[in-house]
């Protein structure tokens, strides 16, 4: 670790030397189109002059060919490399104002000023402040340099069931090496136990043969795939591109670039289903039925009870997705093996979504299969098995006597019960409960992927099903959601893509989703670190490890560039080249603070650039107005707002600080998972600051804004301004 | 890569599946060309108010997609574009793309002066025809690319009108813009052409098109959206307030006279939409007529939550017919499948949970030798992969899993 830190320092020095060769030169470009000319442009030019900008130009349409040429020629001929463009929102004309190798800041005079404010003295002051802030910011910005590291592009696949096998083949067929690790002594998992499966392909009407052995043979024959059966992972340390994996008490060691977790599922414990007669030899689970069927099955009558121990607060609250289809398949197979048999299926809701409906229809055509909605009230096992069923579609309660009852029991993630943090491990150890970890990550925040609801390490995002809280580790198949074979194979292929993509992005120094390809990693001035551990605890992606003393060790390839560490650090020693402490401080200093007698409150709003900021742009398109006393600073995430800035802001006489971020809690929308939540948690610290400064607590507020709430966000801002106006001016004005 | 093979991927369709497949492949290091028929990317999800199960806005994810697209040099896309022809086979496809004129160039600054000057109006298809825009218009608030376009069918340029051209200070409008064709050579193709809502006027007994206050689920999304035709206030198409709504499930789905398959998303969509009205009007009542509530996996939570609301009433029974009363309210008639009772429920508004039909149900991709099932879902062929609702009815999560998988399959073809 020390060696690596040293290496990094050397590299930084080299980079700094290179940078010193280029003389910074500022150019300020003010567009006067799209109603921006309603502002006093001359005064804006004066602001730029006061900031000693060597090049200042105005243009009636900066985004037009001529305007862009103007900037380009200044870059080429004048050596301009710090470009402050005062025009429209940075969300538009992004391709036009992209000047590679230069630092660029976009000052939003259109959406942020003229489209959302009546033109008056206050609005002019807003524009001047924003211009000053942007000029300050761009002068502190640096061009990031990609980290160049030795990368191993091979992929580790954990779990040798259908998902793991599919992922391994998918990765290998795309040209990457794979290490496939399986706990059992052979590959195949559950799918190896099923000789026939539900329909997997168009037209989805027939039970299909499934030959997993063919796939296993393909794995074994593929020179890119190394298989480790009867194997367990002792430890995975490092970061994407540089994971060191150790198996079987150190007997095997190899490197990996990214990981697919495909450890599958385990069946729900049917012994908890005594009320449904489980324990009697004639009452079995659907999984046991698979075995019975493959050995030849001869019962004359069989009843299936759907949702056994599922969709039930006392058992599994969720639905296992596939049991309806599995039951239909087993019913079909029973009928094929014994055409005189009778099959009853009692369900609550028949769930055969999409094209699986075709199979349901095909099964309904079989007269020997009787299907009805029904609530199995009682399973009487005294002398034959008799089911008492109510709420059926026959309009009456029925009693059915059968030879066998099959309980359609559900699936549990293999991660269920696995401790994911060191605290959980300690707790289990203390209670004497045995446990086994799967990945054994050597991460400060714990050895596994963090879990979402019901023990699934799933993504919380609808649009981004492979979002993960441990960079470079992707869950696939039933470990993260109950799903069937077809879905598992798709899912595993998708996870394989993400793993391959991760090593490719990282090999170019970039990060993964959502700031995909961003090469700008955090730079930490460790000499001033107080070992407070906040950054290591708060990082949503577990990117930072620490030594015994608590000194953080940043793993830049685990980092997702959210800036939560930047926000967490009380010493403010974490910065990015394009998002630094210096930049934010400079912007805050650039805000003019009129004296208390002028009755011009000043408010800073830190605004999440993914949701609240676009919402404000949309407010502007709808020509909605908000108070001109507010200066907006876009941030990567509210998690990247450092509370020390809030203290600085208030002690300089700014009257209030508003933070606009995404929804947090169970249904969080924060794309850095915990940023918005952390901003709220940190409010406790802010309160201490307010108390120390003897300021009212209302002066700092966090509000949740969804991207579509363009109609509400001006109201939120205006309400906040009203609250501030009701207070006395900040007594620190003029200090 | 062997000789004579092309090293890029074509994605047809720029909805959520298409942009997912394309950006995932591009971020894995491959050149991608995406062809979209609309003037913007995002497809049907851009028209959704919220996603189930979290009730979060699709714009939020789209903003991230667009940011990824903006910063990725390997992602090339064409809007207002269609496939004219495809020839060749896996590894060696030649594709002819036609780019239709939008009549607005990249000088457009979104200043809106053109629309202010335009004398012609068009039905706003983004809002399923429930309001109008000018003939020159911005497709929607988060349109990407963020640019105005002209609807040539309603524009009055043939009558000599050029009001927009005079109003534009930035030389952004060219009424003489011509279609262009271009050739692309690609190694593999991902079909992400998505879906269209099943034509509800074909379901005679449910009164759509006949009764004003019967709408479809896709229309209801727009009615509830704050950038929709009513500014997000849920009112009937005749303008009256809504206190009760009936959702009719499987409207045209699971029905051999219409779509024999299940559209997979409508149960969850209706339960989500029930929350729109329940949140806006706490006194409202919602009736959901269903055959089976299909909320698989963790989506069961959505159903469990809806059941907790005593003002959301679930009735197992297929709706036989809908009638309009003199106040233009509606009477929904069904038989309760469990107790056999006949139900006649009067409601202010009816939402038909109409299903998804593949966009390629009738029109196919010209020249491309690919297999479809009887409904028009793509079943694929060597080097060609169907994803999202082009291949099967699925929700956004499933579509994106498939699209991500297809990105890798497309890459495998390039790496053979």
Interface residues (C-beta under 8 A of the other chain):
Chain A: X33 X34 X35 X60 X61 X63 X64 X88 X91 X92 X93 X94 X95 X96 X170 X173 X174 X175 X201 X202 X203 X311 X317 X318 X319 X320 X321 X349 X350 X351 X352 X353 X354 X355 X356 X357 X358 X361 X373 X391 X392 X393 X395 X453 X454 X456 X458 X460 X461 X462 X463 X464 X465 X466 X481 X482 X483 X487 X490 X491 X492 X493 X494 X495 X496 X497 X498 X500 X501 X504 X505 X513 X514 X516 X517 X518 X610 X611 X614 X618 X621 X622 X662 X663 X667 X669 X671 X706 X707 X708 X709 X710 X711
Chain B: X16 X20 X24 X25 X27 X28 X29 X49 X51 X52 X53 X54 X55 X56 X57 X58 X59 X60 X61 X62 X63 X64 X65 X67 X68 X70 X71 X72 X106 X107 X109 X110 X111 X138 X141 X142 X146 X169 X170 X171 X225 X226 X227 X231 X232 X254 X260 X261 X262 X263 X264 X292 X293 X294 X295 X296 X297 X298 X299 X300 X301 X304 X316 X337 X338 X339 X340 X373 X374 X377 X379 X392 X393 X394 X396 X397 X398 X400 X401 X402 X403 X404 X405 X407 X408 X409 X411 X412 X415
